[in-house]
Amino acid sequence: DFSSFVADQREQFDSYLSDKKAEFVNNTEQALSILALQDHVAKLNKQRETLLVKIDALEQYQRRNSVRLYGVPTVAKETSEMVLKKVFEIVSEAKLPIPENSIERAHRVGLAKKGDDDIETQPIIVKFNNFGHRTSFYNARKNLNIGVSLDLTKEMLSLLTRARERVKTVEEIKFV
C-alpha cells in the first residue's frame, strides 16, 4: 500500500507540475504578447508625435502671410468691412506702399478685453495675399501705436515664449 500511495502522490505531483508548466508557458506567452503590444503602442506614440509636429508645421505655413493686431479699439456692432477699413487706415498710417487689394481678409478673433484706459479691444487677424507685404507691415510695427505680432500656432507661440524666458538671463542675446 505504501508503494501505491507513493505512486498516487507522484501522479498528483506530476499532474500539478504539468499544470504549473502549462500555466508558466501561458503566462510567458501573455508576457511576450504584452511586451509586443507595449512596443507597438510606443511606435504608435512616436508616429503620433511626428504627425503632430508635421500638422503644426503645415498649420504654421498656412499662417505665414498673417499677422495679429492688438490694441485696436472695438466699435459696437462692428462689421467685417469696418474692421478691414481700420486695417487699411493702419497700413496708410504706417506709410507703407501696400495696395488695398493685397489684404485678403481681416477680422476680429478671441475675446474683447478692457485695457488700463478702459477702452475695449479685441485682436484682429490680417491675412495678406503677398508675403512681402506682410513682412513690410510687420517690420514697420515699431512705428505704429498698436501691437503687431506674427500669427503663430499655439505650439509655436509656446515655443517662442519658452525661448524668450530662457534667454532673459543671457546678456549676449538681445532678442528672440
C-alpha positions in Angstrom: 0.0 0.0 0.0 2.9 2.3 0.6 4.1 1.9 -3.0 0.6 2.7 -4.3 0.5 5.8 -2.0 3.9 6.9 -3.4 2.7 6.2 -7.0 -0.5 8.2 -6.3 1.4 11.1 -4.8 3.9 11.0 -7.7 1.0 11.1 -10.2 -0.6 14.0 -8.4 2.8 15.8 -8.3 3.4 15.2 -12.0 -0.1 16.5 -12.8 0.5 19.6 -10.6 3.9 20.1 -12.2 2.3 19.7 -15.7 -0.4 22.3 -14.8 2.2 24.7 -13.4 4.3 24.2 -16.5 1.3 25.0 -18.8 0.5 28.0 -16.6 4.1 29.2 -16.9 4.1 28.8 -20.6 0.7 30.6 -20.8 2.0 33.4 -18.6 5.2 33.7 -20.6 3.1 33.9 -23.8 1.0 36.6 -22.3 4.0 38.5 -21.1 5.6 38.3 -24.5 2.3 39.5 -26.0 2.1 42.4 -23.5 5.7 43.3 -24.4 4.9 43.2 -28.1 1.8 45.4 -27.5 3.8 47.9 -25.4 6.4 48.1 -28.2 3.6 48.7 -30.7 2.0 51.4 -28.6 5.4 53.1 -28.2 5.8 53.1 -32.0 2.3 54.5 -32.5 3.0 57.2 -29.9 6.2 58.1 -31.8 4.3 58.3 -35.1 1.6 60.4 -33.4 4.2 62.9 -32.2 5.8 63.0 -35.6 2.4 63.7 -37.2 1.5 66.4 -34.6 4.8 68.2 -35.5 4.0 67.9 -39.2 0.5 69.1 -38.7 1.7 72.1 -36.7 4.3 72.9 -39.4 1.6 72.8 -42.1 -0.8 75.0 -40.0 2.0 77.5 -39.3 2.8 77.6 -43.0 -0.8 78.5 -43.8 -0.4 81.4 -41.3 2.8 82.8 -42.9 1.0 85.6 -44.6 -0.9 86.7 -41.5 -0.3 89.0 -38.6 -2.3 89.8 -35.4 -3.0 93.3 -34.3 -3.6 94.2 -30.7 -4.9 97.4 -29.1 -7.3 98.4 -31.9 -10.4 99.6 -30.2 -13.7 97.8 -30.9 -16.9 99.6 -32.0 -20.4 98.4 -31.2 -21.9 96.3 -34.0 -18.6 96.3 -35.9 -18.8 94.6 -39.3 -16.0 92.8 -41.2 -15.9 95.7 -43.6 -15.4 98.2 -40.7 -12.5 96.0 -39.4 -11.0 95.9 -42.9 -11.3 99.7 -43.2 -9.5 100.1 -39.9 -6.7 97.9 -41.1 -6.3 100.0 -44.3 -6.1 103.1 -42.1 -3.4 101.5 -40.0 -1.5 100.5 -43.2 -1.7 104.1 -44.5 -0.7 105.4 -41.1 2.5 103.3 -41.4 3.1 105.0 -44.8 3.7 101.6 -46.4 3.4 101.1 -50.2 0.9 98.2 -49.7 -2.1 98.3 -52.0 -5.6 97.6 -50.5 -6.0 94.6 -52.7 -3.0 92.9 -51.0 -5.1 92.3 -47.9 -7.1 89.1 -48.4 -9.2 89.4 -45.2 -9.2 90.9 -41.7 -11.4 90.0 -38.8 -11.6 90.1 -35.0 -10.7 86.9 -33.0 -10.8 85.9 -29.4 -12.4 87.8 -26.5 -12.6 91.5 -26.1 -10.6 93.0 -23.2 -10.6 96.3 -21.5 -7.2 97.9 -21.2 -5.9 100.3 -18.5 -7.5 103.2 -20.3 -10.9 101.4 -20.1 -11.1 101.1 -23.9 -12.3 97.7 -25.1 -10.1 96.0 -27.7 -10.1 92.7 -29.4 -7.3 91.2 -31.6 -7.5 91.3 -35.4 -6.1 88.8 -37.8 -4.9 90.3 -41.1 -4.1 87.9 -44.0 -2.1 89.4 -46.8 -2.0 88.0 -50.3 1.7 88.7 -50.5 4.4 87.5 -48.1 6.5 90.6 -48.9 3.7 93.0 -48.0 3.1 91.0 -44.7 6.9 91.3 -44.0 6.9 95.1 -44.7 4.0 95.6 -42.4 5.5 93.5 -39.7 8.8 95.3 -39.9 7.1 98.7 -39.6 5.3 97.7 -36.4 7.6 99.9 -34.2 6.2 102.9 -36.0 2.6 102.0 -35.0 0.7 102.7 -31.8 -0.7 99.2 -31.7 0.8 95.8 -31.0 1.7 93.6 -34.1 2.8 90.0 -33.9 3.1 87.1 -36.3 0.1 84.8 -36.3 1.6 81.8 -34.6 0.0 78.4 -33.8 -0.4 77.6 -30.1 2.6 75.3 -30.2 4.9 77.8 -32.0 3.7 80.6 -29.6 4.5 78.3 -26.6 8.0 77.6 -28.1 8.7 81.3 -28.6 7.6 82.1 -25.1 9.8 79.4 -23.6 12.7 80.6 -25.7 12.2 84.2 -24.6 12.1 83.1 -20.9 15.4 81.1 -21.3 17.3 84.0 -22.9 16.3 86.6 -20.3 19.4 85.5 -18.3 21.8 85.6 -21.2 23.3 89.0 -21.8 24.8 88.2 -25.2 21.3 87.6 -26.7 19.5 90.8 -27.4 16.2 89.5 -28.7 14.3 86.3 -29.8 
